[in-house]
């Protein structure tokens, strides 16, 4: 089965940069190249039972998107939330909710989280990795402007219409070159850490790998 977001072979936003499995039937894709007249497919959700996106027009800003990460705490077939690294120096979240009284075989609808976004790092159009920690209360990202990963808390006080989340930590790293950056991040599962606290691995563009413990 072939999944296509358009019948036109010249559609630039057909170029996918990352895929993320969401549940037993659905996955998400993102594109880092957006047509100047159309940005509806830079984030899309697909169902393996169909050949067209079931949710698109999720992110309307004129920025491409290049990395995806699933929030572990929300990993269930009916309650899903995932993060999207955009080329606008921001991370946004997409969440799903069940449509009541729906007669469609797809009862889940996906939406952009408009109450908050994560900023304070630089992407410079690079596909820098993002990852939630095992409990889902921290979000880490690579950064062009930092030799160490950038970390945000995902625990929000919903007392305003819009929250701009600034980093809670910018971890130090070894910068052997002014152009070195953190290209990817991964959290170490808690069962493999002796003190049980969150630890993270960061990969730099100069080939250096740094392990941060007791975050």
Secondary structure, 3 states (H helix, E strand, C coil): CCCCCCCCCCCHHHCEEEEEECCCCEEEEEECCCECCECCCCEEEEECCCCCCCECCCCCCCCCEEEEEECHHHCCCCCCEEEEEECCCEEEEEEEEECCCCCCCCCEEEEECCCEEEECCCCCCCCCCEEECCCCCEEEECECCCCCCEEEECCCCCCCCCEEECCCEECCCCCCCCCCCEEEEEEECHHHCCCCCCEEEEEECCCCEEEECCC
